[in-house]
């Protein structure tokens, strides 16, 4: 008990196709894939930001250093309409 056989899996797939319709399933799969790509890229960016923070904390700031360039965050890969520049927070604490 608890194991699904091939008959049960086929029955579940048929019910899903009947509920959502064959035309909506590719769109749903596409949006699910897009969401997974966005989640993966954001997790990768957060991981690299964490590594940048540890290396930046180890090196003392230069008094004549230029301001960091603004980054552009996009809502989805290739989506230019919703992209906007974001100012990075700066560390103003004195040690």
C-alpha distances in whole Angstrom, upper triangle without the diagonal:
4,6,8,10,14,14,12,15,18,17,17,20,22,21,23,26,26,26,28,30,31,34,33,30,32,34,31,30,34,34,31,32,36,34,32,36,38,35,36,39,40,38,40,43,42,42,45,47,46,47,50,51,51,53,55,55,57,59,62,63,66,69,70,66,65,63,60,59,57,53,52,48,47,44,42,43,46,47,51,51,49,50,53,55,53,56,54,55,58,58,61,61,64,63
4,7,10,13,14,11,13,16,16,15,18,20,20,20,23,24,24,26,28,29,32,30,27,29,31,28,27,30,31,27,29,32,30,29,32,34,32,32,36,36,34,36,39,39,38,41,43,42,44,47,47,47,50,52,52,53,56,59,60,63,65,66,62,62,59,56,55,53,50,48,45,43,40,39,40,43,43,47,47,46,47,49,51,50,52,51,51,54,54,58,57,60,60
4,6,10,11,9,10,14,14,14,16,19,19,19,22,24,24,25,27,27,30,29,26,28,30,27,25,29,30,26,28,31,30,28,31,33,31,31,35,36,34,36,39,38,38,41,43,42,43,46,47,47,49,52,52,53,56,59,59,62,65,66,62,61,59,55,55,53,49,48,44,42,40,38,39,42,42,46,47,45,46,49,50,49,52,51,51,54,55,58,58,61,60
4,7,8,6,7,10,11,10,12,15,15,16,19,20,21,22,23,23,27,26,22,25,27,24,23,26,27,24,26,29,28,27,30,32,30,30,34,35,33,35,39,38,38,41,43,42,44,47,47,48,50,52,53,54,56,59,60,63,65,66,62,61,59,55,54,52,48,46,43,41,38,36,37,40,40,44,45,43,45,47,49,49,51,50,51,54,55,58,58,61,61
4,5,5,6,9,10,11,13,15,16,17,19,20,21,23,24,23,27,26,23,25,28,25,24,27,29,26,27,31,30,28,31,34,32,32,36,37,36,37,41,41,40,43,45,45,46,49,50,50,52,54,55,56,59,62,62,65,68,68,64,63,61,57,56,54,50,48,45,43,40,38,38,41,42,46,46,45,47,49,51,51,54,53,54,57,58,61,61,64,64
4,6,5,6,9,10,11,12,14,15,17,18,20,21,22,21,24,24,21,23,26,24,22,26,27,25,26,29,29,28,30,33,32,32,35,37,36,37,40,41,40,43,45,45,46,49,50,51,53,55,56,57,59,62,62,65,68,68,64,63,60,57,55,53,49,47,44,42,39,37,37,39,40,44,45,44,45,48,51,50,53,52,54,57,58,61,62,65,65
4,6,5,6,9,10,11,12,14,16,17,18,20,21,20,24,24,21,23,26,24,23,27,28,26,27,31,31,30,32,35,34,34,38,39,38,40,43,43,43,46,48,48,49,52,53,53,55,57,58,60,62,65,65,67,70,70,66,65,63,59,58,55,51,49,46,43,41,38,39,41,42,45,46,45,47,50,52,52,55,54,56,59,60,63,64,67,67
4,5,5,6,9,10,11,12,14,15,16,18,19,20,23,22,20,22,25,22,22,25,26,24,26,29,29,28,31,33,32,32,36,37,36,38,41,41,41,44,45,45,47,49,50,51,53,55,56,57,60,62,63,65,68,68,64,63,60,57,56,53,49,47,44,41,38,36,37,40,40,44,44,43,45,48,50,50,53,52,53,56,57,61,61,64,64
4,5,5,6,9,10,11,12,14,15,17,17,17,21,20,17,19,22,19,18,22,23,21,22,26,25,24,27,30,28,29,32,34,33,35,37,38,38,40,42,42,44,46,48,48,50,52,53,55,57,60,60,62,65,65,61,60,57,54,52,50,46,44,41,38,35,33,34,36,37,40,41,40,41,44,47,47,50,49,50,53,55,58,59,62,62
4,5,5,6,9,10,11,12,14,16,16,15,19,19,16,18,21,19,18,22,24,22,23,26,26,26,28,31,30,31,34,35,35,36,39,40,40,43,45,45,46,49,50,51,53,54,55,57,59,62,62,64,67,67,63,61,59,55,53,51,47,45,42,39,36,34,34,36,37,41,41,40,42,45,48,48,51,51,52,55,57,60,61,64,64
4,5,5,6,9,10,11,12,14,15,15,19,19,16,19,22,20,20,23,24,23,24,28,27,27,30,32,31,32,35,37,36,38,41,41,41,44,46,46,48,50,51,52,54,56,57,59,61,63,63,66,68,68,64,63,60,56,55,52,49,46,43,40,37,35,36,38,38,42,42,41,43,46,49,49,52,52,53,56,58,61,62,65,65
4,5,5,6,9,10,11,12,14,14,18,17,14,17,19,17,17,21,21,19,21,25,24,24,27,29,28,29,32,33,33,35,37,38,38,41,42,43,44,47,48,49,51,52,53,55,57,60,60,62,65,65,61,59,57,53,51,49,45,43,39,37,34,32,33,35,35,39,39,38,40,43,45,45,48,48,49,53,54,57,58,61,62
4,5,5,6,9,10,11,11,11,14,14,11,14,16,15,14,18,19,17,19,22,22,22,25,27,27,28,31,32,32,34,36,37,37,40,41,42,43,46,47,48,50,51,53,54,56,59,59,61,63,63,59,58,55,51,50,47,43,41,38,35,32,29,30,32,33,36,37,36,38,41,44,44,47,47,48,52,53,57,58,61,61
4,5,5,6,9,10,10,10,14,14,12,15,18,16,16,20,21,20,22,25,25,25,28,30,30,31,34,35,35,37,39,40,41,43,45,45,47,49,50,52,53,55,56,58,60,62,62,64,66,66,62,61,58,54,52,50,46,43,40,37,34,32,33,34,34,38,38,38,40,43,46,46,50,49,51,55,56,60,61,64,64
4,5,5,6,9,10,11,14,14,12,16,18,16,17,20,21,20,22,25,25,25,28,30,29,31,34,34,34,37,39,39,40,43,44,45,47,49,50,51,53,54,55,57,59,62,61,64,66,66,62,60,57,54,52,49,46,43,39,37,33,31,33,34,34,38,38,37,39,42,45,45,49,49,50,53,55,58,59,63,63
4,5,5,6,8,9,12,11,9,13,14,12,13,16,17,16,18,21,21,21,24,26,26,27,30,31,31,33,35,36,37,39,41,41,43,45,46,48,50,51,52,54,56,58,58,60,62,62,58,56,53,50,48,45,42,39,36,33,30,28,29,31,30,34,34,33,35,38,41,42,45,45,46,50,52,55,56,59,60
4,6,5,5,6,9,9,8,11,13,12,13,16,17,17,19,21,22,22,25,27,27,28,31,32,32,34,36,37,38,41,42,43,45,46,48,49,51,52,54,56,57,60,59,61,63,63,59,57,54,51,49,46,42,39,36,33,30,28,29,30,30,34,33,33,35,39,42,42,46,46,48,51,53,56,58,61,62
4,6,5,8,11,11,11,14,15,14,16,19,20,20,22,24,24,25,28,29,30,31,34,35,35,38,39,40,41,44,45,46,48,49,51,52,54,55,56,59,60,62,62,64,66,66,62,60,57,53,51,48,45,42,39,36,32,30,32,33,32,36,35,35,38,41,44,45,48,48,50,54,56,59,60,63,64
4,6,9,11,10,10,14,15,13,15,18,18,18,21,23,22,24,27,28,28,30,32,33,33,36,37,38,39,42,43,44,46,47,48,50,52,53,54,56,58,60,59,62,64,63,60,58,55,51,49,46,43,40,36,33,30,28,30,32,31,34,33,33,36,38,42,42,45,46,47,51,53,56,57,61,62
4,7,8,6,7,11,11,10,12,15,15,15,18,19,19,21,24,25,25,27,29,30,31,33,35,35,37,39,40,41,43,45,46,48,50,50,52,54,56,58,57,59,61,60,57,54,51,48,46,43,40,37,33,30,27,25,27,28,27,31,30,29,32,35,38,39,42,43,45,48,50,53,55,58,59
4,6,6,7,10,11,11,13,15,16,17,19,21,21,23,25,26,27,29,31,32,33,35,37,38,39,41,42,43,45,47,48,50,52,52,54,56,58,60,59,61,63,62,58,56,53,50,47,44,41,38,35,31,28,26,28,28,28,31,31,31,33,37,40,41,44,45,47,50,53,56,57,61,62
4,6,6,8,10,10,12,14,15,16,18,20,21,22,24,26,27,28,30,31,32,34,36,37,38,40,42,43,45,46,48,49,51,52,54,56,57,59,58,60,62,61,58,55,53,49,47,44,40,37,34,31,28,25,26,27,27,30,30,30,33,36,40,41,44,45,47,50,53,56,58,61,62
4,6,7,8,9,11,12,14,15,17,18,20,21,23,24,26,27,29,30,32,33,34,36,38,39,40,42,44,45,46,48,50,50,52,55,56,58,56,58,60,59,56,53,50,47,44,41,38,35,32,28,26,23,24,24,24,27,27,28,30,34,37,38,42,43,45,49,51,54,56,59,60
4,6,5,6,9,10,11,12,14,15,17,18,20,21,23,24,26,27,29,30,32,33,35,36,37,39,41,42,43,45,47,48,49,52,53,55,54,56,57,57,53,51,48,44,42,39,36,32,29,26,23,21,22,23,22,25,25,25,28,31,34,35,39,40,42,45,48,51,53,56,57
4,5,5,6,9,10,10,12,14,15,16,18,20,21,22,24,26,27,29,30,31,33,35,36,37,39,40,42,44,45,46,48,50,51,54,53,55,57,56,52,50,47,44,42,39,35,32,29,26,23,20,21,23,23,26,26,26,28,32,35,35,39,39,42,45,47,50,52,55,56
4,5,5,6,9,10,10,12,14,15,16,18,20,21,23,24,26,27,29,30,31,33,34,36,38,39,40,42,44,45,47,49,50,52,51,53,55,54,50,48,45,42,39,37,33,30,27,24,21,18,19,20,20,24,24,24,26,30,33,34,37,38,40,44,46,49,51,54,55
4,5,5,6,9,10,10,12,14,15,17,18,20,21,23,24,26,27,29,30,32,33,35,36,37,39,41,42,43,45,47,48,50,49,51,52,52,48,46,43,40,37,34,31,28,25,21,18,16,17,18,17,21,21,21,23,27,30,31,35,35,38,41,44,47,49,52,53
4,5,5,6,9,10,11,12,14,15,16,18,20,21,22,24,26,27,29,30,31,33,35,36,37,39,41,42,43,46,47,49,48,50,52,51,48,45,43,39,37,34,31,28,24,21,18,16,17,19,18,22,22,21,24,27,30,31,34,34,37,40,42,45,47,50,51
4,6,5,6,9,10,10,12,14,15,16,18,20,21,23,24,26,27,29,30,32,33,35,36,38,39,40,42,44,45,48,47,49,51,50,47,45,42,39,36,34,30,27,24,21,18,16,16,18,19,22,23,22,24,27,30,31,34,34,36,40,42,45,47,50,51
4,5,5,6,9,10,11,12,14,15,17,18,20,21,23,24,26,27,29,30,32,33,35,37,38,39,41,43,44,46,45,47,49,48,44,42,39,36,34,31,27,24,21,18,16,13,13,15,15,19,20,19,21,24,27,28,32,32,34,38,40,43,45,48,49
4,5,5,6,9,10,11,12,14,15,16,18,20,21,22,24,26,27,29,30,31,33,35,36,37,39,41,42,44,43,45,47,46,42,40,37,34,32,29,25,22,19,16,13,11,12,14,14,17,18,17,19,22,25,26,29,30,32,35,38,41,43,46,47
4,5,5,6,9,10,11,12,14,15,16,18,20,21,23,24,26,27,29,30,32,33,35,36,38,40,41,43,42,45,47,46,43,41,38,34,32,30,26,24,20,17,15,12,14,16,16,20,21,19,21,24,26,26,30,30,32,35,37,40,42,45,46
4,5,5,6,9,10,11,12,14,15,16,18,20,21,23,24,26,27,29,30,32,33,34,36,38,39,42,41,43,45,45,41,39,36,33,31,28,25,22,19,16,14,11,12,14,15,19,20,19,20,23,25,26,29,29,31,34,36,40,41,44,45
4,5,5,6,9,10,11,12,14,15,17,18,20,21,22,24,26,27,28,31,32,32,35,37,38,40,39,41,43,42,38,36,33,30,28,25,21,19,16,13,11,8,8,11,11,15,16,15,16,19,22,22,26,26,28,32,34,37,39,42,43
4,5,5,6,9,10,11,12,14,15,16,18,20,21,23,24,26,27,29,30,31,33,35,36,38,37,40,42,41,38,36,33,29,28,25,21,19,15,13,10,8,10,13,13,17,17,16,16,19,21,21,25,25,27,30,32,35,37,40,41
4,5,5,6,9,10,11,12,14,15,16,18,20,21,23,24,26,27,29,30,32,34,35,38,37,39,41,41,37,36,33,30,28,26,22,20,17,15,13,11,11,15,15,19,20,18,19,21,23,23,26,25,27,30,32,36,37,40,41
4,5,5,6,9,10,11,12,14,15,16,18,20,21,22,24,26,27,28,30,32,33,36,35,37,39,39,35,33,31,27,25,23,19,17,14,12,11,9,8,12,13,16,18,17,17,19,21,21,24,23,26,29,31,34,36,39,39
4,5,5,6,9,10,10,12,14,15,16,18,20,21,22,25,26,26,28,31,32,34,33,35,37,36,33,31,28,24,23,20,17,14,11,9,8,6,7,11,11,14,16,14,14,16,18,18,21,20,23,26,28,31,33,36,37
4,6,5,6,9,10,11,12,14,15,17,19,20,21,23,25,25,27,29,31,33,32,35,37,37,33,31,29,25,24,22,18,17,13,12,11,10,11,15,15,18,19,17,16,18,20,19,21,20,22,25,27,31,32,35,36
4,6,5,6,9,10,11,12,14,15,17,18,20,22,23,24,26,28,29,32,31,34,36,36,32,31,29,25,24,22,18,17,14,14,13,11,11,15,16,19,21,19,18,20,21,20,22,21,23,26,27,31,32,35,35
4,5,5,6,9,10,10,12,14,15,16,18,20,21,22,24,26,27,29,29,31,33,33,29,27,25,21,20,18,15,14,11,11,11,10,9,13,14,16,19,17,15,17,17,17,19,18,20,23,25,29,30,33,34
4,5,5,6,9,10,10,12,14,15,16,19,20,21,22,25,26,28,27,29,32,32,28,26,24,20,19,17,14,13,10,10,10,10,11,15,15,17,19,16,14,16,16,15,17,16,18,20,22,26,27,30,31
4,5,5,6,9,10,11,13,14,15,17,19,20,21,23,25,27,27,30,32,32,29,28,25,22,21,20,16,16,13,14,14,14,14,18,19,21,22,20,18,19,19,18,19,17,19,21,23,26,27,30,30
4,5,5,6,9,10,11,12,14,16,17,18,20,22,23,26,25,28,30,31,27,26,24,20,20,19,15,15,13,14,15,15,14,17,19,20,23,20,18,19,19,18,19,17,19,21,22,26,27,30,30
4,5,5,6,9,10,10,12,14,15,16,18,20,21,23,23,25,27,27,24,22,20,17,16,15,12,12,10,12,13,14,14,17,17,19,21,18,16,16,16,14,16,13,15,18,19,23,24,27,27
4,5,5,6,9,10,10,13,14,15,16,19,20,22,22,25,27,28,24,23,21,17,18,16,14,14,12,14,15,16,16,20,20,21,23,20,18,18,17,15,16,13,14,16,18,21,22,25,25
4,5,5,6,9,10,11,13,14,16,17,19,22,22,25,28,28,25,24,22,19,19,19,16,17,16,17,18,19,18,22,23,24,26,23,21,21,20,18,19,16,17,18,19,23,23,26,25
4,5,5,6,9,10,11,12,14,16,17,20,20,22,25,25,21,21,19,16,16,16,14,16,15,17,18,19,18,21,22,23,25,23,20,20,19,17,17,14,16,17,18,22,22,25,24
4,5,5,6,9,10,10,12,14,15,18,17,20,22,23,19,19,17,14,15,14,12,14,14,16,18,19,19,22,22,23,25,22,19,19,17,14,14,11,12,13,14,18,19,21,22
4,5,5,7,9,10,11,13,15,17,18,21,23,24,21,21,19,16,18,18,16,18,17,20,21,22,22,25,26,26,28,25,23,22,20,17,17,14,14,14,14,18,18,21,20
4,5,5,6,9,10,11,13,16,17,19,23,23,20,21,19,17,18,19,17,19,19,21,23,24,23,26,27,28,30,27,24,24,22,19,19,15,16,16,16,20,20,21,21
4,6,5,6,8,10,11,14,14,16,19,20,16,17,16,13,15,15,14,17,17,20,23,24,23,25,26,26,29,26,23,22,20,17,16,13,13,13,13,17,18,19,19
4,6,5,6,9,10,12,12,16,18,20,17,17,16,14,16,16,16,19,19,22,24,25,25,28,28,28,30,27,24,23,20,17,16,12,12,11,10,14,14,16,16
4,5,5,6,9,12,13,16,19,21,18,20,19,17,19,20,19,22,22,25,27,28,28,30,31,31,33,31,28,26,24,21,20,16,15,14,13,16,16,17,16
4,5,5,7,10,11,14,17,19,16,17,17,15,18,19,19,22,23,26,28,29,28,30,31,31,34,31,28,27,24,22,20,16,16,15,14,17,17,17,16
4,5,5,8,8,11,14,16,13,14,14,12,15,17,17,21,21,25,27,29,28,30,31,30,32,30,27,25,22,19,17,14,13,11,10,13,14,14,14
4,6,7,9,12,15,17,15,17,16,15,19,20,20,24,24,27,29,31,31,33,34,33,35,32,29,27,24,22,19,16,14,12,10,12,12,12,11
4,7,9,12,16,18,16,18,18,18,21,22,23,26,27,30,32,33,33,35,36,36,38,35,32,30,27,25,22,19,18,15,13,16,15,14,12
4,6,9,12,14,12,15,16,15,19,21,22,25,27,30,32,34,33,35,36,35,37,35,32,30,27,24,22,18,17,15,13,15,15,14,12
4,7,9,12,11,14,15,15,19,21,23,26,28,31,34,35,35,37,37,36,38,36,32,30,27,24,21,18,17,14,12,13,12,11,10
4,6,9,7,11,11,12,16,18,20,24,26,29,32,34,33,35,35,34,36,33,30,28,24,22,19,16,15,11,10,11,11,11,11
4,6,5,9,11,13,16,19,21,25,27,31,34,35,35,36,36,35,37,35,31,29,25,23,20,18,17,14,13,13,14,13,14
4,6,9,11,13,17,20,22,26,28,32,35,37,37,37,38,36,37,35,32,29,25,23,20,18,17,14,13,12,14,13,14
4,6,9,12,15,18,21,25,27,31,34,36,35,36,36,34,36,34,31,28,24,23,20,18,18,15,15,15,17,16,18
4,7,9,12,15,18,21,24,27,31,32,32,32,33,31,33,31,27,25,21,20,17,15,15,13,13,14,16,16,17
4,6,9,12,15,18,21,25,28,30,29,30,30,28,29,28,24,22,18,17,14,13,14,12,14,15,18,18,20
4,6,9,12,16,18,22,25,27,27,27,27,25,26,25,21,19,15,13,10,10,11,9,12,13,16,17,20
4,7,9,13,15,19,22,24,23,24,24,22,24,22,19,16,13,11,9,8,10,9,12,14,17,19,21
4,6,10,13,16,20,21,21,21,21,19,21,19,16,14,10,10,8,8,12,12,15,17,20,22,24
4,7,10,13,16,18,18,19,18,16,18,16,12,10,6,6,6,7,10,12,15,18,21,23,25
4,6,10,13,15,15,15,15,14,16,14,10,9,6,6,7,8,11,13,17,20,22,25,27
4,6,10,12,12,12,12,10,12,10,6,6,4,6,9,10,14,17,20,23,26,28,30
4,7,9,10,11,10,10,11,9,6,6,7,7,10,11,14,18,21,24,26,29,31
4,5,7,8,6,7,9,6,4,7,9,10,14,15,18,21,24,27,30,33,35
4,7,9,7,8,9,6,6,9,12,13,16,17,20,23,26,29,31,35,36
4,6,5,8,10,8,9,12,15,16,19,20,23,26,29,32,34,37,39
4,6,8,11,11,10,13,15,17,20,21,24,27,30,33,35,38,39
4,6,9,10,9,13,15,17,21,22,25,28,31,34,37,40,41
4,6,6,7,11,14,16,20,21,24,28,31,34,36,39,41
4,6,5,9,12,14,18,20,23,26,30,32,35,38,40
4,6,9,12,15,19,21,24,27,31,33,36,39,41
4,6,10,12,16,18,21,24,28,30,33,36,38
4,7,9,13,15,18,22,25,27,30,33,36
4,6,10,13,16,19,22,24,27,31,33
4,7,10,13,15,19,21,24,27,30
4,6,9,12,16,18,21,24,26
4,6,9,13,14,18,21,23
4,6,10,12,15,18,20
4,7,9,12,15,17
4,6,9,12,14
4,6,9,11
4,6,10
4,7
4
